[in-house]
Amino acid sequence: MKVLVTGGAGFIGSHVVDALVAAGHDVVVVDDLSTGRRENVHPKARLVELDVTDPRLVDLVRDERPAAVSHHAAQMDVRRSVADPLFDARTNILGTINLLEGARRANVRRVLFVSSGGAVYGEQEVFPAPESHPTNPVSPYGVSKRAGELYAFFYQAEYHIPFVALRYANVYGPRQDPHGEAGVVAIFTGRMLRGEPVTVNGDGCQTRDYVYVEDVARANLLALTSRATGPFNIGTGIETDVNTLARLLLAATGSRSPVRHGEAKPGEQRRSVVDPRRAAAELGWRPEVSLAEGLERTVAWFRERLG
């Protein structure tokens, strides 16, 4: 099957491309390389350097005629979305519509839309949150991801293009950018391996659901071949606070980096954890890599690259 993956040179997208290639699929990667890296792209995949908001994307999808598209390209920084909501909306909402228009004209048979299991729910009322939880996002990023889901639902209802929204929890693992605002595991790991201080925002009691990137890639494969539609949480259902995460990473790195506390960041949720039972029941997906094991693998990858 030919699959077009936007954002396929990025952290999560490149792991999805690897899994697709390993499963025998023909993969076309679309990435503007603003945050993705050319070296992340599997050598058997074909890279087209293009922004998802570019009108030429519609023509590319029409010409390539993929059986499915997997939409990973996004502005993914919650804090940047708060500071610049127009940029967030242009990339995440207009870019998604642009891709969906291409999918419509090319008669694509399936759309995988990458959403956010934390941001679309907002401050949770139930822990862990099922897919039926109210969606009251408290950041422009969450708003744009929910809007993308709704546009995908419209294209399914109007043009009969089945879609799955994969609501990722906090994904971590090899290739995550340690220099950006997103990805606390990568940021802490990089600083700890260099013996630098790490800063925990606020009191560090805020929780997240950390899911390993190879588990996430496997969820994409299962969603691609399933007939299921709608939203699916892709997480572990386990909460871990940032203070605990820092302690686990200090142990994994063997670092003596001091852990300091800074100011809490605007737009940051207090607790976030998703219920993955629908993915287990309908996709046959369950997380397989524990947090301790995933952190060990991640630290080993970063350590190798730091020399």
C-alpha positions as CSV (number, residue, x, y, z in Angstrom):
1,M,0.0,0.0,0.0
2,K,1.2,3.5,-0.8
3,V,1.1,5.8,2.3
4,L,1.8,9.5,2.4
5,V,3.2,10.7,5.7
6,T,3.3,14.4,6.5
7,G,5.9,15.3,9.1
8,G,7.7,12.0,8.4
9,A,11.1,13.5,9.0
10,G,10.1,14.5,12.6
11,F,10.5,12.6,15.8
12,I,7.3,10.6,15.9
13,G,6.6,10.6,12.1
14,S,10.0,9.1,11.3
15,H,9.3,6.2,13.6
16,V,6.0,5.7,11.9
17,V,7.7,5.7,8.5
18,D,10.2,3.1,9.7
19,A,7.4,0.9,10.8
20,L,5.5,1.3,7.5
21,V,8.6,0.5,5.5
22,A,9.3,-2.6,7.7
23,A,5.8,-3.8,7.0
24,G,6.3,-3.5,3.3
25,H,4.5,-0.3,2.5
26,D,5.5,2.2,-0.2
27,V,6.0,5.5,1.7
28,V,6.1,9.1,0.5
29,V,7.2,11.6,3.2
30,V,6.2,15.3,3.1
31,D,8.1,17.5,5.4
32,D,9.3,21.1,5.2
33,L,12.3,20.2,7.4
34,S,11.7,23.2,9.7
35,T,11.9,20.9,12.7
36,G,12.3,17.5,11.0
37,R,15.7,16.2,9.9
38,R,16.5,14.7,6.6
39,E,18.6,12.0,8.2
40,N,15.6,10.7,10.1
41,V,13.9,9.7,6.9
42,H,14.2,6.0,6.1
43,P,16.3,5.4,3.0
44,K,13.5,3.4,1.4
45,A,11.0,6.3,1.8
46,R,10.9,9.1,-0.7
47,L,11.1,12.7,0.8
48,V,9.3,15.7,-0.7
49,E,10.3,18.9,0.9
50,L,7.0,20.9,1.2
51,D,5.0,22.8,3.8
52,V,1.6,21.3,4.5
53,T,0.0,24.8,4.0
54,D,1.4,25.0,0.5
55,P,-1.3,24.8,-2.2
56,R,1.0,22.4,-4.1
57,L,0.3,19.8,-1.5
58,V,-3.1,19.2,-3.1
59,D,-1.5,18.5,-6.4
60,L,1.1,16.2,-4.9
61,V,-1.5,14.1,-3.2
62,R,-3.5,13.9,-6.4
63,D,-0.4,12.9,-8.4
64,E,0.8,10.4,-5.9
65,R,-2.6,8.8,-5.3
66,P,-1.7,7.2,-2.0
67,A,-4.2,4.7,-0.5
68,A,-3.8,6.4,2.9
69,V,-2.4,9.5,4.4
70,S,-0.9,9.8,7.9
71,H,-0.9,13.4,9.1
72,H,1.9,14.1,11.6
73,A,3.0,17.5,10.4
74,A,2.0,20.1,13.0
75,Q,2.9,23.0,15.2
76,M,3.2,21.0,18.4
77,D,4.4,23.5,21.0
78,V,1.7,24.3,23.5
79,R,3.6,27.4,24.8
80,R,4.2,28.7,21.3
81,S,0.5,28.3,20.5
82,V,-0.3,30.5,23.5
83,A,2.2,33.1,22.4
84,D,1.2,33.0,18.7
85,P,-2.2,31.4,18.2
86,L,-2.4,32.6,14.5
87,F,0.7,30.6,13.6
88,D,-0.7,27.6,15.4
89,A,-4.0,27.9,13.5
90,R,-2.4,28.4,10.1
91,T,-0.2,25.3,10.4
92,N,-2.6,23.0,12.3
93,I,-6.0,23.9,11.0
94,L,-5.3,25.3,7.5
95,G,-2.6,22.7,6.9
96,T,-5.0,19.9,7.8
97,I,-7.7,21.2,5.5
98,N,-5.2,21.5,2.7
99,L,-4.3,17.8,3.2
100,L,-7.9,16.7,3.4
101,E,-8.7,18.5,0.1
102,G,-5.8,16.6,-1.5
103,A,-7.2,13.4,0.0
104,R,-10.6,14.1,-1.4
105,R,-9.4,14.8,-4.9
106,A,-7.2,11.7,-4.9
107,N,-9.9,9.4,-3.6
108,V,-7.7,8.4,-0.6
109,R,-9.2,5.5,1.2
110,R,-8.1,6.3,4.8
111,V,-6.9,9.2,6.8
112,L,-4.9,8.9,10.0
113,F,-5.0,12.2,11.9
114,V,-2.6,12.8,14.8
115,S,-4.3,14.5,17.6
116,S,-3.5,15.1,21.3
117,G,-4.8,13.0,24.1
118,G,-3.9,15.7,26.6
119,A,-4.6,18.9,24.9
120,V,-8.1,18.2,23.4
121,Y,-9.6,17.2,26.7
122,G,-8.3,20.2,28.7
123,E,-8.5,20.0,32.4
124,Q,-9.8,16.5,33.0
125,E,-12.9,15.6,34.9
126,V,-12.2,11.9,34.8
127,F,-8.9,10.1,35.2
128,P,-7.9,8.5,32.9
129,A,-10.0,10.2,30.2
130,P,-11.9,8.0,27.8
131,E,-12.6,9.2,24.2
132,S,-16.1,10.3,25.4
133,H,-14.6,12.8,27.8
134,P,-15.7,16.4,27.1
135,T,-13.3,18.3,24.9
136,N,-12.6,21.7,26.5
137,P,-9.0,22.5,25.4
138,V,-7.3,25.2,27.4
139,S,-4.6,26.1,24.8
140,P,-4.8,27.2,21.1
141,Y,-2.8,24.0,20.3
142,G,-5.6,21.9,21.8
143,V,-8.2,23.9,20.0
144,S,-6.5,23.4,16.6
145,K,-6.1,19.7,17.2
146,R,-9.8,19.3,18.1
147,A,-10.6,21.4,15.0
148,G,-8.6,19.0,12.9
149,E,-10.6,16.1,14.2
150,L,-13.8,17.8,13.4
151,Y,-12.7,18.7,9.8
152,A,-11.7,15.1,9.3
153,F,-15.1,14.0,10.6
154,F,-16.7,16.3,8.0
155,Y,-14.7,14.9,5.2
156,Q,-15.7,11.4,6.3
157,A,-19.4,12.3,6.5
158,E,-19.5,14.3,3.3
159,Y,-16.9,12.5,1.1
160,H,-16.8,9.1,2.7
161,I,-13.1,9.2,3.6
162,P,-12.8,7.0,6.7
163,F,-10.6,8.7,9.4
164,V,-9.0,7.8,12.7
165,A,-7.9,10.4,15.1
166,L,-5.0,9.1,17.2
167,R,-5.0,11.1,20.5
168,Y,-1.4,10.7,21.6
169,A,-0.4,10.9,25.2
170,N,3.1,12.3,25.9
171,V,5.3,10.5,23.4
172,Y,9.0,10.1,24.2
173,G,11.9,8.2,22.9
174,P,14.9,8.3,20.5
175,R,15.1,11.3,18.0
176,Q,13.1,13.6,20.2
177,D,14.4,17.2,20.0
178,P,16.2,18.1,23.3
179,H,16.4,21.7,22.4
180,G,12.8,22.6,21.8
181,E,10.1,23.5,24.3
182,A,8.3,20.2,23.7
183,G,9.6,16.9,25.1
184,V,10.5,17.0,28.8
185,V,12.2,13.6,28.6
186,A,14.5,14.7,25.9
187,I,15.3,18.1,27.5
188,F,16.0,16.5,30.9
189,T,18.1,13.7,29.4
190,G,20.3,16.0,27.3
191,R,21.0,18.3,30.3
192,M,21.6,15.4,32.7
193,L,24.0,13.7,30.4
194,R,26.0,17.0,30.2
195,G,25.8,17.4,34.0
196,E,23.8,20.6,33.7
197,P,21.0,21.7,36.1
198,V,17.4,20.8,35.1
199,T,14.4,23.1,35.8
200,V,11.0,21.7,36.8
201,N,8.2,24.1,36.0
202,G,6.2,24.9,39.1
203,D,6.0,22.4,41.9
204,G,6.5,19.4,39.6
205,C,3.4,17.6,40.8
206,Q,1.7,18.0,37.3
207,T,1.2,14.6,35.8
208,R,1.5,13.2,32.3
209,D,0.9,9.9,30.6
210,Y,4.3,8.9,28.9
211,V,4.1,6.5,26.0
212,Y,7.1,5.1,24.1
213,V,7.4,6.1,20.5
214,E,7.8,2.6,19.1
215,D,4.5,1.7,20.8
216,V,2.9,4.7,19.0
217,A,4.3,3.7,15.7
218,R,2.8,0.2,16.1
219,A,-0.6,1.9,16.9
220,N,-0.4,3.6,13.5
221,L,0.2,0.3,11.7
222,L,-2.8,-1.2,13.4
223,A,-5.0,1.8,12.7
224,L,-4.0,1.8,9.0
225,T,-5.3,-1.7,8.4
226,S,-8.4,-1.5,10.7
227,R,-11.9,-0.5,9.6
228,A,-12.5,1.4,12.8
229,T,-13.1,5.1,12.7
230,G,-13.1,8.1,15.1
231,P,-10.9,8.9,18.0
232,F,-8.5,6.5,19.8
233,N,-6.4,7.3,22.9
234,I,-2.8,6.1,22.5
235,G,-1.4,6.1,26.0
236,T,-0.7,3.9,29.0
237,G,-3.4,5.0,31.4
238,I,-0.7,5.7,34.0
239,E,0.1,9.1,35.5
240,T,3.6,10.1,36.3
241,D,4.5,13.5,37.8
242,V,7.5,15.5,36.7
243,N,9.3,15.1,40.0
244,T,9.1,11.3,39.6
245,L,10.2,11.6,36.0
246,A,13.3,13.6,37.0
247,R,14.2,11.0,39.6
248,L,13.9,8.2,37.1
249,L,16.0,10.0,34.6
250,L,18.7,10.8,37.2
251,A,18.9,7.1,37.9
252,A,18.9,6.1,34.2
253,T,21.7,8.6,33.3
254,G,23.7,8.2,36.5
255,S,23.8,12.0,36.6
256,R,24.2,14.3,39.6
257,S,22.6,17.3,37.9
258,P,20.8,19.5,40.4
259,V,17.0,19.7,40.0
260,R,15.6,23.2,40.4
261,H,12.0,24.5,40.4
262,G,11.0,27.5,38.3
263,E,7.7,29.3,37.6
264,A,4.7,27.4,36.3
265,K,4.1,27.9,32.6
266,P,0.8,29.4,31.2
267,G,-1.5,27.0,29.4
268,E,0.0,23.9,31.1
269,Q,-2.5,21.3,32.3
270,R,-2.3,20.0,35.9
271,R,-3.1,16.4,35.2
272,S,-3.3,14.5,32.0
273,V,-3.8,10.7,31.5
274,V,-5.8,8.9,28.9
275,D,-7.7,5.6,28.9
276,P,-6.4,3.3,26.1
277,R,-9.1,0.6,26.4
278,R,-10.9,1.5,23.1
279,A,-7.6,1.0,21.2
280,A,-7.1,-2.4,22.9
281,A,-10.7,-3.5,22.1
282,E,-10.9,-2.2,18.5
283,L,-7.4,-2.0,17.2
284,G,-5.8,-4.7,19.2
285,W,-3.2,-2.2,20.5
286,R,-1.7,-2.1,24.0
287,P,1.5,-0.3,25.1
288,E,4.3,-2.9,25.6
289,V,7.3,-0.8,26.7
290,S,7.3,0.3,30.4
291,L,8.4,3.8,31.4
292,A,11.5,2.5,33.1
293,E,12.5,0.4,30.0
294,G,11.6,3.2,27.6
295,L,13.7,5.8,29.5
296,E,16.7,3.4,29.5
297,R,16.4,3.0,25.7
298,T,16.1,6.7,25.3
299,V,19.0,7.6,27.5
300,A,21.2,5.0,25.7
301,W,20.3,6.6,22.3
302,F,21.2,10.1,23.6
303,R,24.3,8.9,25.3
304,E,25.6,7.4,22.0
305,R,25.1,10.6,20.2
306,L,26.8,12.7,22.8
307,G,29.9,10.5,22.5
